[in-house]
Amino acid sequence: MPEKFGQHFLKDKTVVEKIISLLPPGGNLLEIGPGKGALTYKLALNASDIICVERDPKLAYYMKEKFGGEKLRVITGDILKESGFFDGAPFNIISNLPYGISTDIIYFLAALPAWNTCVLTLQKETAERFTAATGSSGYGRTSVTAGVFFDIHLVFTFSKKCFSPPPKVDAGVLVLKNRNTGINSDEWKDFMNICFFSKRKTLANNLKRLPDDKAVRLSEHPDIAPEARPQEVSPGQYLELFKKIFPPACRDSNEACCLAPPRGSKP
């Protein structure tokens, strides 16, 4: 298995069963990074239809030969560049996620429509960061994003020895429920990048990087302390702040409402 794809294959059958049990039964299912199909065989017993997206061409070919058919379709490609699954019908997601795209997947899922439940296996530290509490050392823009877009829980962790080859760290399993916020994920990502531009500075200071037409005063938000740093503000508070900058009429219109380059940035 080429290391550049960052894959580690689950070999512990007890862990496999425990992960699969977290999915709702039946329905359409998207599997990200199926690898050698440790989860796929059992998933196919319950799901109505399955789409597997595998980046490694050799593994994708292997999956097509072993599992391909009317019920299971294998796509060779980068999940971050794929869309349009199941023609807009509802589906669930499961993945033993390649560690290299752990952070990117949060924004991908935030932008992806029609899914309901997602079960993610990823490195333990990343899982803990995604679910970090406001003010904790691991709390940051991905924690906020996960808290706004999803109902997210770290269900259990397990040893790196359950993989082949074993990664350097243990793993965690997250269950995400899609809140279907309707928020433009690109606008949100830009907003987060400004809010967390410097964790050492106050949020008010970072917000000065907003373009003039999006300027906001924290004095208008009495629940946020004037000297609060980015990591001291909760996901709910960030969401209310975002709604002030992007009111519904703006969010539902065209791209003219998107953030212009922050003041002081280069074109």
C-alpha positions in Angstrom: 0.0 0.0 0.0 1.6 3.3 -1.1 2.3 5.4 2.0 1.4 8.6 0.2 -2.3 7.8 0.6 -1.9 7.6 4.4 -4.1 4.6 4.8 -4.1 2.1 7.7 -6.3 -1.0 7.4 -8.5 -2.2 10.2 -7.9 -5.8 11.1 -9.7 -6.1 14.5 -13.1 -7.7 13.8 -14.5 -6.6 17.2 -13.7 -3.0 16.5 -15.2 -3.3 12.9 -18.4 -4.7 14.4 -18.6 -1.9 17.0 -18.0 0.8 14.3 -20.7 -0.6 12.0 -23.2 -0.8 14.9 -23.1 3.0 15.1 -24.7 3.4 11.7 -28.5 3.5 11.2 -29.6 0.3 9.4 -30.6 0.3 5.7 -30.6 3.2 3.3 -27.9 4.5 1.0 -24.4 4.6 2.2 -21.2 6.4 1.2 -18.0 4.7 2.3 -14.9 6.9 2.1 -11.5 5.1 1.8 -12.8 1.5 1.9 -9.2 0.2 1.5 -9.4 -3.6 1.3 -13.0 -3.8 2.3 -12.8 -4.6 6.0 -16.1 -2.8 6.6 -17.6 -3.1 3.1 -18.7 -6.7 3.2 -20.8 -6.3 6.3 -22.1 -2.9 5.3 -23.4 -4.4 2.0 -25.6 -6.8 4.0 -27.7 -4.0 5.4 -27.4 -1.0 3.1 -29.7 -0.4 0.1 -27.0 0.9 -2.2 -23.3 1.7 -1.5 -20.9 4.1 -3.2 -17.2 3.6 -2.2 -14.7 6.3 -3.0 -11.1 5.1 -3.0 -8.2 7.3 -4.0 -5.6 4.5 -4.5 -6.2 3.1 -8.1 -4.9 -0.4 -7.1 -7.2 -0.6 -4.1 -10.1 0.8 -6.2 -9.6 -1.9 -8.8 -9.4 -4.6 -6.0 -12.7 -3.3 -4.6 -14.4 -3.4 -8.0 -13.3 -6.9 -8.6 -14.3 -8.2 -5.2 -17.5 -6.2 -4.4 -18.6 -4.4 -7.6 -22.1 -4.8 -8.8 -25.5 -3.2 -9.1 -25.7 -2.6 -5.4 -22.1 -1.4 -4.9 -20.3 1.2 -7.0 -16.6 2.1 -6.6 -15.4 5.5 -7.6 -11.6 6.0 -8.1 -10.9 9.5 -6.9 -10.3 12.1 -4.1 -13.3 12.3 -1.9 -12.7 16.0 -1.4 -13.3 16.5 -5.2 -16.4 14.3 -5.5 -20.1 15.3 -5.1 -23.6 14.4 -6.3 -23.9 11.1 -4.5 -27.2 9.1 -4.9 -28.7 11.9 -7.1 -29.7 14.0 -4.1 -31.4 11.2 -2.1 -30.6 10.9 1.6 -27.6 8.8 2.6 -25.3 8.0 5.5 -21.5 8.0 5.6 -18.8 5.8 7.1 -15.0 6.1 6.9 -11.8 4.9 8.2 -10.4 8.2 7.2 -6.9 8.7 5.8 -5.2 10.8 8.5 -3.9 13.3 6.0 -7.4 14.7 5.2 -8.8 14.7 8.7 -9.2 18.5 9.0 -10.3 19.0 5.4 -13.2 16.5 5.8 -14.9 18.8 8.3 -15.4 21.5 5.7 -16.2 18.9 3.0 -19.0 17.5 5.2 -20.3 21.0 6.0 -20.7 21.6 2.3 -22.1 18.2 1.3 -25.9 18.1 1.1 -28.4 15.2 1.8 -26.4 13.1 4.3 -27.8 12.4 7.8 -25.4 10.4 9.9 -21.6 10.0 9.6 -19.3 7.6 11.4 -15.7 8.7 11.2 -12.6 6.8 12.4 -9.6 9.0 12.7 -6.6 9.7 14.9 -7.4 10.1 18.5 -5.9 13.6 18.9 -7.9 14.9 15.9 -11.1 13.3 17.2 -10.6 15.0 20.6 -9.8 18.3 18.9 -13.1 18.2 16.8 -15.0 17.7 20.1 -12.9 20.0 22.3 -14.8 22.1 24.8 -14.7 25.9 24.6 -11.6 27.3 26.3 -9.7 24.0 26.3 -6.2 23.6 24.8 -7.5 21.7 21.7 -10.3 24.1 21.0 -10.1 25.9 17.6 -11.7 26.7 14.3 -12.4 23.0 13.5 -14.0 22.5 17.0 -16.2 25.5 16.3 -17.1 24.4 12.8 -17.9 20.8 14.0 -20.1 22.2 16.8 -22.1 24.5 14.5 -22.7 22.2 11.5 -23.0 18.9 13.4 -24.3 17.2 16.5 -20.9 15.5 17.2 -19.8 12.9 19.8 -16.6 11.0 20.4 -18.0 7.5 21.1 -14.9 5.4 21.8 -11.2 5.2 21.2 -9.1 2.1 20.4 -5.4 1.0 20.0 -3.3 1.7 17.0 -2.5 -2.1 17.1 -5.9 -2.7 15.6 -4.5 -1.5 12.2 -2.2 -2.9 9.6 0.3 -1.2 9.3 -0.2 0.4 12.7 -0.1 4.2 12.7 1.9 6.2 15.2 -1.2 7.1 17.4 -4.4 5.5 18.7 -7.7 6.1 16.9 -11.1 7.6 17.9 -14.6 7.1 16.5 -16.9 10.0 16.0 -20.6 10.0 15.2 -21.9 13.2 13.5 -25.5 14.1 12.8 -26.0 16.7 10.1 -27.7 19.9 11.4 -28.5 21.0 7.9 -27.8 24.6 8.8 -28.1 26.0 5.3 -24.9 28.0 5.9 -22.5 28.7 3.0 -19.5 26.7 4.1 -17.1 28.9 2.1 -18.3 32.0 3.8 -18.1 30.2 7.2 -14.5 29.0 6.5 -13.4 32.6 5.6 -15.2 33.8 8.8 -13.3 31.2 10.9 -10.0 32.1 9.3 -10.5 35.7 10.3 -11.8 34.9 13.8 -8.8 32.6 14.6 -6.2 34.7 12.6 -4.3 35.0 15.9 -5.3 33.0 19.0 -3.0 35.3 21.0 -5.0 38.4 20.1 -8.6 39.2 21.2 -11.4 38.3 18.9 -12.3 42.0 18.6 -8.8 42.6 17.2 -9.0 39.8 14.7 -12.4 41.0 13.5 -10.8 44.2 12.4 -9.6 42.2 9.4 -13.2 42.1 8.1 -13.9 44.3 5.1 -15.6 47.6 5.9 -19.0 46.5 4.8 -18.9 43.5 7.1 -17.5 45.3 10.2 -19.1 44.3 13.5 -18.7 45.6 17.1 -18.6 43.1 19.9 -20.3 45.7 22.0 -23.4 44.7 20.1 -23.0 41.1 21.5 -23.0 41.5 25.3 -22.7 37.7 25.8 -19.1 37.9 24.3 -16.6 39.6 26.6 -14.8 42.6 24.9 -11.4 41.0 25.8 -12.4 37.4 24.8 -9.8 35.5 22.8 -11.0 33.3 19.9 -10.7 30.1 21.9 -12.9 31.5 24.7 -16.0 32.0 22.5 -18.5 29.1 22.1 -19.8 27.7 18.8 -23.3 29.1 19.5 -21.8 32.6 20.1 -19.8 32.3 16.8 -23.0 31.3 15.0 -24.9 34.4 16.2 -22.0 36.6 15.3 -21.9 35.0 11.8 -25.6 35.7 11.4 -25.0 39.4 12.1 -22.3 39.6 9.4 -24.3 37.4 7.0 -28.0 38.0 7.6 -30.4 35.4 6.0 -31.2 37.7 3.0 -27.6 37.9 2.2 -26.8 34.2 2.7 -29.7 33.3 0.4 -28.6 35.6 -2.4 -25.6 35.5 -4.7 -21.9 35.4 -4.3 -21.7 39.2 -4.0 -22.3 38.7 -0.3 -19.1 36.7 0.2 -16.3 38.1 2.2 -14.0 40.4 0.2 -10.3 40.1 1.0 -9.7 41.2 4.6 -8.3 44.7 5.1 -4.6 44.7 4.9 -4.3 41.5 2.8 -2.7 41.4 -0.6 -4.9 40.9 -3.7 
